[in-house]
Amino acid sequence: MTSSAQQPLGHDDDVVVPRRRPLRWVGIAVAALVVYQVVNSFITNPNYHWDVVGGYIFDPRILSGLGTTLTLTFFGMLIALALGLLLATMHQSPSRALRATAGAYVWFFRGTPVLVQLVLWYNLAILIPEFSLGIPFGPTLFSIDTNIVITPWTAAILGLSLNEAAYLCEIIRSGIISVDRGQNEAAQALGMSRGLAFRRVVLPQALRVIVPPASNEAIGLLKYSSVVSVIALPELLYSGQLIYARTYETIPVLIVVCIWYLVIVSILTWLESMLERKLGVGFAATALTTKTGRWRRWLSPNH
């Protein structure tokens, strides 16, 4: 006869009883109360003027500012990704001069505020009155006034993209470093050139690490593109400011601006999750199992 002490582990009679956590329910109750108060304030407080918010949500001036914000974000991120990849590659180069150049770029653009950079780009004509192309110590073949080239749009895209490239350089470099060196060596042993091994082997694996923080940078770029209002470019926030400066409906207009920012950020977050799922980042199945297990434990009578 086998004693109970000799029964194998994992027997059906062995039930793990989770530890009771009464403070968790206190935290849930406090959070629910706070959420209720906030929602109730949104619904019952007449000072929000939801009828005015509804009137401005599709206002042509707001939509025009939204289009400017999306354009700045798209082109700024596109240029920043290309330049950040180039800088990260230079940072990993055996050449000391290339590494020093990339390091100096990152040092300068991360060390100075983007607002200052925008103002400098906008006033570049003070330093360089005209752009010229010619033969060294010879005649000038072509020249153009700097103010014609550096418009508010040009200054905004240059300021945002060049600043963002410094941060993306470090993000991309961290992704490249995360790939085991043996992967690159194995690819070169198969006859791939250094560049081909980087494109076909290293970069696809590095994307698993690069995508989440790079997506976060894209969302950040969307939001702090509002600083271009300093050079009188009417993006989303500045368009709202122009409206309430005349109508004095400050809160409703700002709520409209917040709603559009939340909508665009939600779409970008969804696109990020789709891209992460495609690249195998996030381990969605494991997370789902974990969440399901938590809910089962919460609903169990012994919780």
C-alpha angles and dihedrals in degrees: 000000000000117000122226090247089064095052112120120257116262094039115163090247092059104095120180109217112206119232114261114244110189092171089064090065090049089054091048091050092050092048091048090050092051092048090049092051092049094047091045090052091051091051103040105031107097092197091079089069096207091183089061090046090054090051093054100039093091098026110146091233092054092046091049090053090047090053090052091050093050092047092050091047094048099047093036092054093043093054092041092053093050093046093042091053090050092049093047090051090049089049090057094045120117087229112099091205092056092047091050092049093051091045092051091050093051091044094053101041095042091045098054127061117256089230091061091047091053092052091048092051091047091052096041090121089072089063099031112025093187142008113233137182122200149125114295109261086359141086124316112249099188137007136173134184112261092224089062092055100037103060121160088265093051093046092049095050093044093047095047098040098044091048093046092048090065091059094042089051090063092043093051092044091053089051092051092048090051091065112090112253090228089069091062093043092050091051092051090047087058089058101265118143119240092257094045092049089052094050098041104033115015103038097049090053093043090055089072088065098034101052101068098051092036090054089050089053090052090054090047091050090052091055102041092045081090088083089077086081085084088073092045097255107149104228123159100289095039090050088054091048091053089053099049092041086069102031100034089222091132103155098045092048093048089050089054090051091049091049092054092046090051092049094051094043090050090053092048091048090052091049089049092053090049091051092047090051090051092050092045095248121145101026093241095186092055092047091049091050090049093050091046090051091051093051091048091052091048092051095045115107091233094058 
